Amino acid sequence: MLTPQSVTKWWVQTALRVTRNDSDNRGTTSNGPRRPIAQRMAIPVAIAVSLFTYVFLQVLHHIVGATGADFRAVLRGAVDLRAGRDIYAPALHFLSAGNLRGILHMYSTPYVYPPPLALVMRPLTALDPQRALMLWDLLNVTLQGVMFVLVVRLSNARTFFQLCLVAAIYGFFPLNMDLGNGQIDLFITVVGLLSFLFYRSGRLRLAGLLVGAAILIKPTIAVLLLFFAVRRAWRLVLWCCGAVGAGVVVSAMAVGLPVLWEYRTVAT
C-alpha cells in the first residue's frame, strides 16, 4: 500500500543508490577514515529541515488562505476529470475575461497543466481538500530533502561550511514560494536531476522515461532533450518520445480530443 512513509523511504533509497556510483568521494571506504562531516550530516539535516518545513506549511495554510492555490488548481482539474467535465473550461473562461492579473488574488486558480497530471492526481480526490494538501506538502518537503542530499553527494561536500553553502537552497525564495503554493516544480526538478544521474550511469531507458514523464506534466521541460541530443544520447531521446506519445494517447482517451486540443490555447 502506498503511504507517505513508503514514498519517503523510496525517494531516499533512490537518492543514495544513484549517487553511490556517481559521487567522486573516494576518501570513505569500509576500512578507511571516517566520512566527512558534510556527508554524514546530509540526511539528518534533510530530515530535520523537512519536518520543520512541513509543520511550518501547515501553520501557514491556516494563517494565509491563499497559500496552496496551485495545488487546489491541480486538484480541481482532477475533480473535473472524475466528474467528466471539461478540465480547461475554467481556464478558458478566465482567459476570455482579460484581467490576467486577477490570478494573483484567486484562492483556487484554473487548471492549466496537461491532462496527465490531472489523471495522476485523481486518487487525491477521494480526500477532502485540506487532507489532500497535507499529503501533497509531505511529498514536496520530502522531495526538497532528497534534492538537498543529492546536491551534497554530487558536490562531494566535505566540510561543515560546504554543507551550509548547499543548505542555502532552503532559503531560496522561488523554492519556498513553490512550496507555499503547492506547485509541481520541485517534483520536476528532482526528476530532471535523477534523469541526468541515470544518464551518467548509462541507464538511458530509465532516464528517457523520467524526462518524458516531466514533459507530460510541463511541456517546456522538453528543452532538456537538446542537452541529450547534443551528446547523441539517441536511445534516451527515443524512450522519452515514446513515453510522451503514450501519454498523449492516454490523455486523448481520458479527456477526448476536443478537450486535449483546448490545452493548446491554454498553454499559448
N, C-alpha and C positions, 0 to 999 in steps of 0.2 A: 504493500500500500504506500502511495506517495504521501509523505509527510514533510513538514518544514525541516525536521531533523535529518531526514534522509536526503533531502535536497542539499542541505548544508554539507553533510558528510561527503556526498558525491562530488560537489564542486571543489572542496578542499583536497580530496584524494586525487582528483584530476589535475589540480594545480601542482601538487607535489610530484605526481608521476611524470607529467610533461616536463617540468623544469629539472627533474633529476638528470635527464640526458642533455639538456641544453645549457645548464649552468657551467661556467668555467671555473668554479670554485674547487680547485684541486688540493686545497690545504686541509681538507677534512676527510679522513678515512677511519675505518674501524680501529686501526692501530695508531693513527696519527694524533696530532694535538687537538684540543677542544675546538669545536666550531666557533667561528667569530660571533661576537655578541649580537650583531645585526641579524645574522641568520638564525640564531637561537630565539630571538625575541620577536621575529616576524609574525608567527602565528598567534602567540599570546597577545600582542598588540592589536592584531587584526580582530581577534575575538572580543577584546575589551572595548575597542572603539566601536565595533559593530553593535554590541549590546547597548552601549551608551547612546549611539545614534538612533537605534530602534526606539528606545524609551523616549528620547527627545522628540522624535517624529510623532509619536502618539500624543504627546502633550501639545505639540504644535498644531496638530489637526483639530484639537479641541479649542485652541485659542484663536486660530486663523482659519475660518471656514473655507477660504478659497484654496487652501493647500490641498493637494491630491486631485486637482481639476483634470489633469491629463489622464490620470488613471480612470477617473469616472467617465471620461470620454470613451476610453477603450472599453470599459465595462458596458457603457451604453450601447456601443456598437455590437457587443456580444449579445446583449439582451434583445436588441432589434433583430439580430440574425436568428436567435432562437425563436422569436415570435413571427418570423417570416416577413418582417418589414424591410423596406429599403434602408440599408445602413448608412447611405450617403444623403438621404433626404434632408436631415438637419443641417449638414454642411452646405448643401446646395441652397437651402433657404437662407442660411446665414450669409453666403456669398452674394446672393441676389439683393440683400438689404443694403450692401455697400459700405456699411460702417465697420470696417475690419478691426479697428482699434477697440471695439467693444469686447473683443475676445479676452482682453486683459482683465476684465471685471466679471467674467462669467464663472459661476460656481461649477458648471459642467460644460466643457467645450464640446463642439461637434466631433464626431469620429472622422478622422482624415487619413487613417492608415490603410494599407491594402487589406483585402479580406482575410488573408491567412492569420493575421493577429487576432481578429475577432473570433475566428474558428478555434484558435488555441485557448483563448480566454473564456470560452463557453462554460467550462466546469465551474468557474468562479461565480457564474450567475446563480448557482444553487445557494450561495451565501448571501446574507444581507450586505449592502454596500460597505458598511463600516468594517465588518469582519473580512471582507474581500480585500479592502485597502490594507488592513493589518497584515494579511498574508503576503500581499504584494510588497509592502515595506520590508518584511522579513527577507524576501527574495532579494530585494535591492541592496540591503545592507550586507547580506551575505556575499553578493557579487562585488560590492565595494571592498570587502575584506579579502576576497580572492584576488582581486586586481592588485591590492597592496602587496600580498605575498608574492605574486608573480613578478612584480617590478623589483622587489627586494632580491629575489632569486636571480633574475636575469641581469640585474645590475651588479651582481656579486658584491653587494654592500657588506662591509665588514665591521666598521666602527659604529659607535652609538651616534656620532654626528651624521654619518651617512644614512643611518636608519631614520633620523629626524628629518633629513632632507627628503627622503622618499615619503615620509609621513605627511609632508606638506600637502600632498594631494587631498588630504582630509579637509584642508582649509580652502580648497579651490572652489570659488563661488559658483561657477557653472555646474560643477558636480553636485554641490549641495542644493542648488536650485532644482536640478533634475530629481534629486531625492525628495525634496519637499513637494514637488508637483506630481510625483509618481510617474515620471517619464520612462520610456523604454531604452533610453540611450546607454545606461550602464550595462544592460544585457548585451547590447550591440557592441560596446567597447570591449567587453570581456571575450565575446565570441570572436571579434576581429583579432584580438591578441592571441587567443588559443589557436585560431586558424593559421596565424603566422608561425607559431611554435610547431604545429603539426607539419607545416610546410618545411620547416628547417629540419625536422626529424625524418622527412621522407614519406610521411603519411598523407599523400596528396588527395586521396579519395575523401578522407575524413575532413581535411582542410577545405576541400571544394564544397562538401555538403554544408559545412558551417557557414561559409561565405554565402552560399545560396540561401540558407535559412535567414541570414541577416538581410539579404537583398529583398526577400519576400516580405519582410517587415518594414524595411525602409529602403526603397529602390536606389536612393543616392549612394548607398554603400557599394554599388556596382563599380564605382571609381577604383576600388581595390583591385579589380581584375586587371587594370593597367599595370600595376606593380608585378603581378604574377605573369602577365603576358610578356612583359619586357624580359623577364627571366625565363621565358619559354617553358613555363610550367603548364603545358597544354592539357595534361591529364587533369590537373586541378581545375582548370577553366572548364573543361568538358563536364566534369562532375557537377560543378557549380551550375552550369547551364541546364543540365539535366534536372537538378533539384528545383531550379526556378521554373522550368517547363512543367514539371509535375505539380508544383504549387499553383501555377496558373490554371491548369486543368481542374484541380480540386476546387479552386476558387470559383471557376465558372459553373461547376456542378452545384456548389453550395449556394451561391447567390444569384446565378443566372448571368448570361452575357450582357444584357442591358445594364444591370447594376455594376458589373465589372467594368463596363465601358465608362460609367459615370466617374469612376476613380480618376480617369484621365483629366476630367475637368477639375476635380478637387485638387489633384496634385499640381496641375498647372497654376 
